[in-house]
Amino acid sequence: MSERELKLVVLNRKNSPFGGKERGRAAAILACTCRRHEVDPLVYLTQLLVNLPSVRMSELAKCLPEEWKRCQAERAARLGV
């Protein structure tokens, strides 16, 4: 993780609406990961929370931001968007 990304993690943790040190840290890391993979965190989290109850444990890796972005691109290509 670069120094610039680390600074963003700290700023996100401080500005996070979530209470507590661990929750703020997790939210900051998720936001930084989404930014690194050029994924909109709000869209990603919305779809993740909607779809997560139906995801099997063996398929959890598909829920990571980089895999989610790839699946979205494939879906858009199939639909011709």
Phi, psi and omega in degrees: 000131182283166181297324179295317179294322178298320178297320178295322178299315180295316179296317178297320179296319180292323184268001184292137177285351180281141180278154175088152184291315183291318179295318178297321179294316180296318179295320180294319179293319178297316179297320180292320178295317178298317180297319181296326181263011178055050178244135176289116184300324181293314179295316180300309182294322178299310180292325179297314181292329178288317187270342187301321180299335182262002181273133177282155180302324182289345182254010183298331180297334178289347181271355178291150185306319182291321177289322179299317179297317179297316179296322178295321179294320178295317179297318179295322179294320178295324180277349179076029180272000000 
